Amino acid sequence: YEAIQYFATKEKPNAVLDLEDIMQLLDQMLLCKYRTENQLADKRQRILQAAVQAFSEKGYAKATIAEIAHKAGVADGTVYEYFKNKEDVLVSIAEEHFREHLEQLKQTFSGNTPPKKLWLFVLNHFQQYLDDPNFAVVFLTMIQFNRRFYQSRAYKSQYNYVTELEKLIQEIINEGSTPSINIKVFRNMFLGAFSHMALRWFVIDHGRNFDKAGEIKEVAMLLSDAVSAGNRQISGKLP
């Protein structure tokens, strides 16, 4: 207030110093808030990453909040500051995962044609599980077979992600690159192929050497051909 009065009346020369002090204080407050928000986000992320590891190692039923907290480097009570219970941690893993990958996909899609976007979607979908096998195990064996998952906010996150695939197929149909196809059937065919392959890689035959890159590329080509009327329009390598 005194600083404003000084600029209006020129009667308080010390107000300039007061203004500088106020601005320094505000800067410190904003910086402190920024650091606090980052620390909170970092703790939450560490808890989710620790939970993925704990669930994949011991299974959902046997893993405990105490073990998750220990792996995350936080107190047991800290977990409850971010999540209601262990099940909330589980569904939050999927929510965070699909939200992040949807954002990444939208950036990857920029400037590409619909057929190329489809190619990128398929490759990136498989790649995200190759990059994090623990998440693949948790999602495929614990989350997607949990009835409550389909009633949770996490399912909405996955739904938005899968909807991008449906939009891509519709774009390809609209531009005349393919005759009309059943989008839901294609979506289920894609998700089914992925689930079968990923379960074989990470659960059923875990430890066996697979040519994962080769299998992914072959599936991507088959799915791409399925919506291009046999006329292959896109090609490429694994990202």
C-alpha positions in Angstrom: 0.0 0.0 0.0 2.8 2.4 0.9 4.5 1.7 -2.4 1.4 2.6 -4.3 1.0 5.7 -2.3 4.5 6.7 -3.1 4.0 6.4 -6.8 0.8 8.4 -6.5 2.0 11.2 -4.2 5.8 11.0 -4.1 5.5 11.6 -0.3 7.2 8.4 0.9 10.6 7.9 -0.5 11.2 4.9 1.7 8.3 3.1 0.0 10.6 2.2 -2.9 12.7 0.1 -0.5 9.5 -1.3 1.0 8.4 -2.3 -2.5 11.7 -4.1 -3.1 11.4 -5.9 0.2 7.8 -6.9 -0.7 8.8 -8.2 -4.1 11.7 -10.2 -2.7 9.3 -11.7 -0.1 6.8 -12.6 -2.9 9.5 -14.2 -5.0 10.6 -16.3 -2.0 6.9 -17.3 -1.3 6.3 -18.2 -5.0 9.6 -20.2 -5.2 8.7 -22.0 -2.0 5.3 -22.9 -3.3 6.8 -24.1 -6.6 9.3 -26.3 -4.7 6.5 -27.6 -2.4 4.3 -28.6 -5.4 7.3 -30.3 -7.1 8.1 -32.2 -3.9 4.5 -33.3 -3.5 4.3 -34.5 -7.2 7.7 -36.2 -6.8 6.5 -38.1 -3.6 3.3 -39.2 -5.3 5.2 -40.4 -8.4 7.7 -42.3 -6.2 4.9 -44.0 -4.3 3.3 -45.1 -7.6 6.6 -46.4 -9.0 7.3 -48.3 -5.8 3.8 -49.8 -5.9 4.3 -51.1 -9.4 7.5 -52.8 -8.3 5.9 -54.2 -5.1 2.8 -55.5 -6.9 4.8 -57.1 -9.7 7.2 -58.8 -7.3 4.7 -60.1 -4.6 1.3 -59.7 -6.2 -1.5 -57.3 -5.2 -2.8 -59.4 -2.3 0.6 -59.9 -0.6 2.1 -56.5 -1.1 1.6 -54.1 1.8 1.4 -50.3 2.2 4.4 -50.6 4.5 6.5 -52.2 1.7 5.4 -49.7 -0.8 6.3 -46.8 1.5 9.7 -48.4 2.2 10.5 -48.7 -1.5 9.4 -45.1 -2.0 11.5 -43.8 0.8 8.5 -42.3 2.7 6.7 -43.0 6.0 3.7 -45.4 5.9 1.3 -42.5 6.7 2.6 -40.5 3.8 1.0 -43.0 1.4 -2.4 -42.2 2.9 -1.9 -38.5 2.3 -2.1 -39.2 -1.4 -4.2 -42.4 -1.6 -7.2 -43.7 0.3 -6.0 -47.3 0.4 -4.1 -50.0 -1.5 -6.7 -50.3 -4.1 -6.6 -46.6 -4.8 -2.9 -46.9 -5.3 -3.5 -49.7 -7.8 -6.0 -47.9 -10.0 -4.0 -44.7 -9.8 -1.1 -46.6 -11.4 -3.2 -47.1 -14.5 -4.7 -43.6 -14.4 -1.3 -42.0 -14.4 0.2 -44.3 -17.0 -2.5 -43.8 -19.7 -2.8 -40.1 -19.0 1.0 -39.6 -19.6 1.1 -41.8 -22.7 -2.0 -40.1 -24.2 -0.2 -36.7 -23.9 3.0 -38.2 -25.5 1.0 -39.7 -28.3 -0.7 -36.4 -29.2 2.7 -34.8 -29.4 4.0 -37.7 -31.6 0.9 -37.4 -33.9 1.6 -33.7 -34.8 2.1 -33.3 -38.5 1.5 -36.9 -39.5 -1.1 -38.4 -41.7 -3.9 -40.7 -40.2 -2.3 -43.9 -41.6 1.1 -42.9 -40.1 -0.6 -42.0 -36.8 -2.0 -45.5 -36.7 1.4 -47.0 -37.3 2.8 -44.8 -34.5 0.0 -45.7 -32.1 0.5 -49.4 -32.5 4.3 -49.2 -32.1 4.1 -46.8 -29.1 1.5 -48.9 -27.4 3.7 -52.0 -27.4 6.9 -49.9 -26.7 5.5 -48.4 -23.5 5.1 -51.9 -22.0 8.5 -53.0 -23.2 9.9 -50.0 -21.4 8.2 -50.9 -18.2 7.6 -54.7 -17.9 6.6 -54.4 -14.3 3.7 -52.2 -15.3 2.8 -54.7 -18.0 2.5 -57.4 -15.4 0.5 -55.3 -12.9 -1.9 -54.0 -15.6 -2.5 -57.3 -17.4 -2.8 -59.6 -14.3 -4.1 -57.3 -11.6 -5.8 -54.2 -13.0 -7.7 -55.2 -16.1 -9.3 -58.1 -14.3 -10.4 -56.0 -11.4 -14.1 -55.2 -11.6 -13.7 -52.0 -9.7 -11.2 -50.7 -12.2 -14.0 -50.3 -14.8 -15.9 -48.2 -12.3 -13.0 -46.0 -11.4 -11.5 -42.8 -12.7 -8.5 -44.8 -14.0 -10.8 -46.6 -16.5 -11.8 -43.2 -17.8 -8.1 -42.5 -18.4 -7.7 -45.7 -20.3 -10.9 -45.1 -22.2 -9.7 -41.7 -23.4 -6.5 -43.4 -24.6 -8.2 -46.2 -26.5 -10.7 -43.6 -28.0 -7.7 -42.1 -29.8 -7.3 -45.3 -31.7 -11.0 -45.3 -32.7 -10.6 -41.7 -33.9 -7.7 -42.7 -36.0 -9.6 -45.4 -37.7 -12.5 -43.1 -38.4 -10.1 -40.5 -39.9 -8.7 -43.1 -42.2 -12.2 -44.1 -43.3 -13.2 -40.5 -43.8 -10.2 -39.8 -46.1 -11.1 -42.8 -48.3 -8.0 -44.8 -47.6 -10.1 -47.8 -46.6 -13.6 -49.1 -47.0 -15.8 -48.9 -44.0 -14.8 -51.3 -41.3 -16.2 -52.1 -37.8 -14.1 -49.8 -35.6 -15.0 -51.7 -32.4 -14.0 -55.0 -33.9 -10.6 -53.5 -35.0 -10.1 -52.0 -31.5 -10.8 -55.4 -29.8 -8.6 -57.2 -32.3 -5.7 -54.8 -31.6 -6.1 -55.0 -27.8 -6.5 -58.8 -27.9 -3.3 -59.2 -29.9 -1.4 -57.0 -27.5 -2.7 -58.8 -24.4 -1.9 -62.2 -25.7 1.7 -61.2 -26.8 2.5 -59.3 -23.6 1.2 -62.0 -21.3 3.4 -64.5 -23.2 6.4 -62.2 -22.9 6.1 -61.1 -19.3 4.1 -63.7 -17.5 3.7 -67.1 -19.1 7.1 -67.5 -20.7 8.9 -64.9 -18.7 12.7 -65.3 -19.1 12.5 -66.8 -22.5 14.1 -64.8 -25.3 11.6 -63.4 -27.8 12.2 -61.3 -30.9 9.8 -58.7 -29.4 10.7 -56.0 -31.9 10.1 -58.3 -34.8 6.8 -59.5 -33.4 5.6 -55.9 -32.8 6.6 -54.8 -36.2 4.7 -57.7 -37.8 1.6 -57.0 -35.8 1.8 -53.3 -36.7 2.0 -54.2 -40.4 -0.9 -56.6 -40.2 -3.1 -54.1 -38.4 -2.1 -51.3 -40.8 -2.9 -53.5 -43.8 -6.3 -54.3 -42.2 -7.4 -50.7 -42.5 -5.7 -49.9 -45.8 -7.5 -52.4 -48.0 -4.4 -54.4 -48.6 -2.6 -51.4 -50.0 0.3 -50.8 -47.6 0.7 -47.1 -47.2 3.0 -46.8 -44.3 6.3 -48.3 -43.2 8.9 -47.6 -40.6 11.0 -48.8 -37.8 10.4 -49.2 -34.1 10.8 -45.9 -32.3 
